[in-house]
Amino acid sequence: MIHMLPNNKKIEYLVGKPDMQFCEAPLIPFDKVVCEFLFCLSSELMKDKSAKEYPDIISFAFWCRKSNVENIKSRYTGMDIRLGLGVVFHIAPSNVPINFIFSFVFSLLAGNANIVRVPTKDFPQVAIVCDIVKKLFERKEYEKIAEMSVFIKYEQDNEITAEYSARCNARIIWGGDATIKNIKLLPIPVRSIDIAFADRYSFCIMQSEAVLATDEAGLLKLARGFYNDTYLMDQNACSSPQLVVWVGNKDENKRAQEVFWKALQKLVVSEYALPEVKAIDKYVQLCENAIDLSDNLSDYCNAGNYIYRLQLRSLNAKIDELRGKCGYFYEYCTDNFNDIAEMVNGKYQTLTYFGVAKEKITEFVISNRLCINPFLAHRLTLDFLGIAAHQTLWAFSTDAPEAHITYSSTLNRLH
């Protein structure tokens, strides 16, 4: 099926044109041309001078490299008898520059045509990625993908969003709870589906003894994993740890904290570009926390403006209200991580961990009957992209012979 796209002066087309013939016909998941396009996109981004200035772009380019895509493909069987659902309408978050392209790729790999609304803020990363995608779409070999891919930008406008929603087979909504709730008021066709990546809280457990036993190379790997989970998305990703729980005796916890944060500091200082406005925001938040949490703060440390650390005396059910950005972390020390079970509620999504056996983490989640999905627990480093990709690949493709949506019974797996 081929349709014309809305021609509205309020809509800016970054990739594609309003008068183009948009193809809604789906492909099989991991279509050969799609995979080749991603390999080429990865290569072009990796060698682009402007792209190299932004770690989040390079992280995306590294993710969609040939070996990683082929590795993801190898985890799925029976994809040759599935097809994409059709048209997927993506509403990317306003605060994460590179999220839109990940969302697009997840759906494209599932075999779908895509209309992607990028953030309205003028992030340089959006322009860089869209320019390269646009250039690749000019090549004859990627014509099939070009005619089923559109990237648009427009200010919040329910009328425009409703128009795209009314013609999609699936809709991906990224954002806070209020944003998702409002968008869901705009109807989609009866047989279409929504997947919402909503506001969530995540934390990390560090086994202090294991950190102290880690050699220099291992510490660098650990710091790199934590950096990728937090700084690449300015702690905006739903899987970015806000709270770090240290498990061990008092001496072990203190020494492990010193070792780990020192290793992370070296990495952050050398690679992270902290905007002045974000540094000011962090200081303002520190002043507010000093007042609001005065009875519950036992210590405060910082490494310039790059790392802020606030140590808490106790945890409670409202810990998920404590959110950091751009390297602002809360810490809690204990000799038994089962102490933290009471704080977990329906807001919690991801538990990352280091130095603790996977079986013990799973037992902790299940025995305490926690709201957090035990299959969202990951060793550091976390690949939150694997979570979203897995969910999208299955939910946004259908068994071709029977033409009905098939959902995976297990959305995410321990890595």
QUIRA-V319421 format. One record per residue. N is the residue number from 1. RES is the residue in one letter. PHI is phi as a letter, one per 30 degrees, with the letter a starting at -180 (999 if undefined). D_LAST is the distance of its C-alpha to the last C-alpha in Angstrom with 2 decimals. Layout:
<<N:RES:PHI:D_LAST> <N:RES:PHI:D_LAST>>
This chain:
<<1:M:999:39.26> <2:I:b:40.41> <3:H:b:41.28> <4:M:d:42.62> <5:L:c:40.74> <6:P:e:42.32> <7:N:c:44.78> <8:N:b:44.86> <9:K:d:46.02> <10:K:d:43.49> <11:I:c:40.62> <12:E:c:39.75> <13:Y:c:38.17> <14:L:d:36.00> <15:V:b:34.96> <16:G:j:37.17> <17:K:b:40.62> <18:P:d:42.17> <19:D:c:44.51> <20:M:d:41.90> <21:Q:d:41.46> <22:F:d:37.96> <23:C:c:36.45> <24:E:c:34.48> <25:A:d:33.88> <26:P:d:30.20> <27:L:c:28.53> <28:I:d:26.10> <29:P:e:22.39> <30:F:h:21.57> <31:D:e:25.32> <32:K:e:26.38> <33:V:d:28.34> <34:V:d:25.58> <35:C:d:23.21> <36:E:d:26.13> <37:F:d:26.92> <38:L:d:23.49> <39:F:d:23.75> <40:C:d:27.20> <41:L:d:26.27> <42:S:e:23.68> <43:S:d:26.43> <44:E:d:29.11> <45:L:d:27.22> <46:M:d:26.30> <47:K:c:30.00> <48:D:d:31.50> <49:K:d:33.25> <50:S:d:32.90> <51:A:d:29.20> <52:K:d:28.63> <53:E:d:30.01> <54:Y:b:27.07> <55:P:e:23.62> <56:D:d:22.05> <57:I:d:23.67> <58:I:d:22.51> <59:S:d:18.91> <60:F:d:19.35> <61:A:e:21.17> <62:F:d:18.48> <63:W:d:15.87> <64:C:c:18.31> <65:R:d:19.33> <66:K:e:19.92> <67:S:d:17.20> <68:N:d:14.39> <69:V:d:16.20> <70:E:d:16.79> <71:N:d:13.20> <72:I:d:12.47> <73:K:e:15.68> <74:S:d:14.83> <75:R:d:12.24> <76:Y:c:15.26> <77:T:c:18.45> <78:G:i:21.83> <79:M:d:21.66> <80:D:d:25.08> <81:I:c:26.73> <82:R:c:25.37> <83:L:b:26.84> <84:G:d:26.10> <85:L:d:27.82> <86:G:k:30.27> <87:V:c:30.66> <88:V:c:27.96> <89:F:c:29.36> <90:H:c:27.08> <91:I:c:28.14> <92:A:d:26.23> <93:P:d:26.20> <94:S:d:29.15> <95:N:c:27.51> <96:V:b:24.66> <97:P:e:26.34> <98:I:c:23.70> <99:N:e:21.94> <100:F:e:24.45> <101:I:d:23.49> <102:F:d:19.78> <103:S:e:21.00> <104:F:e:23.44> <105:V:d:21.07> <106:F:e:18.67> <107:S:d:21.85> <108:L:d:23.51> <109:L:d:20.78> <110:A:d:21.32> <111:G:j:24.98> <112:N:c:26.69> <113:A:d:29.62> <114:N:b:28.92> <115:I:c:31.05> <116:V:c:29.31> <117:R:d:30.98> <118:V:d:30.10> <119:P:e:30.75> <120:T:d:34.48> <121:K:d:34.34> <122:D:d:35.23> <123:F:d:32.07> <124:P:e:32.72> <125:Q:d:29.20> <126:V:d:30.02> <127:A:d:33.22> <128:I:d:31.75> <129:V:d:28.99> <130:C:d:31.44> <131:D:d:34.10> <132:I:d:31.99> <133:V:e:30.75> <134:K:d:34.42> <135:K:d:35.59> <136:L:d:33.17> <137:F:d:34.36> <138:E:d:37.85> <139:R:d:37.00> <140:K:e:38.21> <141:E:d:35.06> <142:Y:c:33.07> <143:E:e:35.85> <144:K:d:34.03> <145:I:d:31.20> <146:A:e:33.74> <147:E:d:35.74> <148:M:b:32.84> <149:S:b:31.46> <150:V:b:33.10> <151:F:c:32.27> <152:I:b:34.63> <153:K:b:35.52> <154:Y:a:37.75> <155:E:d:38.48> <156:Q:e:37.65> <157:D:a:39.80> <158:N:d:39.34> <159:E:d:41.74> <160:I:d:39.77> <161:T:e:36.41> <162:A:d:38.11> <163:E:d:39.44> <164:Y:d:36.10> <165:S:d:34.53> <166:A:d:37.36> <167:R:c:36.62> <168:C:c:32.83> <169:N:c:30.85> <170:A:a:27.88> <171:R:b:27.44> <172:I:c:24.54> <173:I:c:25.53> <174:W:c:23.91> <175:G:l:25.64> <176:G:d:26.92> <177:D:e:27.96> <178:A:d:31.58> <179:T:d:30.91> <180:I:d:28.90> <181:K:d:31.54> <182:N:d:34.32> <183:I:d:32.85> <184:K:d:32.23> <185:L:d:35.97> <186:L:d:36.50> <187:P:d:36.41> <188:I:c:34.53> <189:P:e:35.83> <190:V:e:35.60> <191:R:c:33.13> <192:S:d:30.91> <193:I:b:27.71> <194:D:c:26.30> <195:I:b:22.78> <196:A:c:22.95> <197:F:c:20.50> <198:A:c:22.53> <199:D:d:23.10> <200:R:b:20.38> <201:Y:b:19.83> <202:S:b:16.83> <203:F:b:16.85> <204:C:b:15.34> <205:I:c:15.88> <206:M:c:16.95> <207:Q:d:18.12> <208:S:e:21.34> <209:E:e:22.06> <210:A:d:18.84> <211:V:d:19.66> <212:L:d:23.19> <213:A:d:22.19> <214:T:d:20.22> <215:D:d:22.38> <216:E:d:23.38> <217:A:d:20.96> <218:G:d:18.03> <219:L:d:19.50> <220:L:d:19.83> <221:K:d:16.18> <222:L:d:15.36> <223:A:d:18.14> <224:R:d:17.03> <225:G:d:13.60> <226:F:d:15.57> <227:Y:e:18.19> <228:N:d:16.07> <229:D:d:14.80> <230:T:b:18.44> <231:Y:d:21.26> <232:L:d:20.36> <233:M:c:20.92> <234:D:h:23.46> <235:Q:i:21.32> <236:N:d:22.12> <237:A:d:18.69> <238:C:d:17.88> <239:S:c:14.62> <240:S:d:16.66> <241:P:d:17.28> <242:Q:c:20.97> <243:L:b:21.13> <244:V:c:19.99> <245:V:c:20.51> <246:W:c:21.55> <247:V:c:21.60> <248:G:l:24.34> <249:N:d:28.11> <250:K:e:30.18> <251:D:d:30.71> <252:E:d:27.11> <253:N:d:25.94> <254:K:d:28.70> <255:R:d:28.12> <256:A:d:24.35> <257:Q:d:25.01> <258:E:d:27.58> <259:V:d:25.47> <260:F:d:22.40> <261:W:d:24.50> <262:K:d:26.76> <263:A:d:24.01> <264:L:d:22.78> <265:Q:e:26.43> <266:K:e:27.10> <267:L:d:24.37> <268:V:d:25.42> <269:V:d:29.09> <270:S:d:28.72> <271:E:b:26.54> <272:Y:c:26.80> <273:A:c:29.88> <274:L:c:30.84> <275:P:d:33.51> <276:E:e:36.53> <277:V:d:36.37> <278:K:d:32.85> <279:A:d:34.14> <280:I:d:36.97> <281:D:e:34.74> <282:K:d:32.73> <283:Y:d:36.02> <284:V:d:37.36> <285:Q:d:34.33> <286:L:d:34.83> <287:C:d:38.46> <288:E:d:37.62> <289:N:d:35.10> <290:A:d:37.75> <291:I:d:40.07> <292:D:d:37.88> <293:L:c:35.78> <294:S:e:38.56> <295:D:d:38.47> <296:N:c:34.74> <297:L:c:34.26> <298:S:c:34.51> <299:D:a:33.83> <300:Y:b:33.23> <301:C:b:32.21> <302:N:b:31.90> <303:A:c:31.52> <304:G:h:34.06> <305:N:c:32.89> <306:Y:d:29.39> <307:I:b:27.84> <308:Y:c:29.23> <309:R:b:28.15> <310:L:c:29.69> <311:Q:c:29.30> <312:L:c:29.85> <313:R:d:31.88> <314:S:a:30.34> <315:L:c:27.90> <316:N:b:29.02> <317:A:d:28.16> <318:K:c:29.02> <319:I:e:26.62> <320:D:d:24.80> <321:E:d:28.06> <322:L:d:27.50> <323:R:b:25.91> <324:G:c:25.80> <325:K:b:26.08> <326:C:h:26.02> <327:G:j:25.09> <328:Y:b:26.46> <329:F:b:24.55> <330:Y:c:25.43> <331:E:b:24.79> <332:Y:b:25.33> <333:C:c:25.76> <334:T:a:25.64> <335:D:c:25.62> <336:N:a:23.71> <337:F:d:20.87> <338:N:d:22.07> <339:D:d:24.86> <340:I:d:22.84> <341:A:d:22.31> <342:E:d:25.57> <343:M:d:24.70> <344:V:d:21.88> <345:N:b:23.28> <346:G:d:22.61> <347:K:d:22.09> <348:Y:d:18.77> <349:Q:c:15.63> <350:T:b:12.79> <351:L:c:12.28> <352:T:c:10.77> <353:Y:a:11.47> <354:F:b:12.55> <355:G:i:14.24> <356:V:c:13.49> <357:A:d:12.07> <358:K:e:9.26> <359:E:d:12.16> <360:K:d:14.46> <361:I:d:12.61> <362:T:d:12.45> <363:E:d:16.06> <364:F:e:17.06> <365:V:d:16.13> <366:I:d:17.69> <367:S:d:20.67> <368:N:c:21.67> <369:R:h:21.41> <370:L:d:19.87> <371:C:d:19.89> <372:I:d:16.39> <373:N:d:14.01> <374:P:d:11.79> <375:F:d:9.09> <376:L:c:9.39> <377:A:d:8.43> <378:H:b:6.03> <379:R:d:6.82> <380:L:d:9.50> <381:T:d:9.58> <382:L:d:8.60> <383:D:c:8.81> <384:F:d:10.92> <385:L:d:12.27> <386:G:d:9.50> <387:I:d:10.37> <388:A:d:14.00> <389:A:d:13.97> <390:H:d:12.53> <391:Q:d:15.07> <392:T:d:17.78> <393:L:e:17.53> <394:W:d:18.16> <395:A:d:20.50> <396:F:c:22.49> <397:S:b:23.31> <398:T:b:25.56> <399:D:d:26.63> <400:A:e:29.64> <401:P:d:31.97> <402:E:c:31.75> <403:A:h:31.30> <404:H:b:29.29> <405:I:d:26.01> <406:T:c:23.14> <407:Y:c:20.31> <408:S:d:16.93> <409:S:d:16.98> <410:T:b:13.36> <411:L:d:12.74> <412:N:b:9.10> <413:R:b:6.15> <414:L:d:3.80> <415:H:c:0.00>>
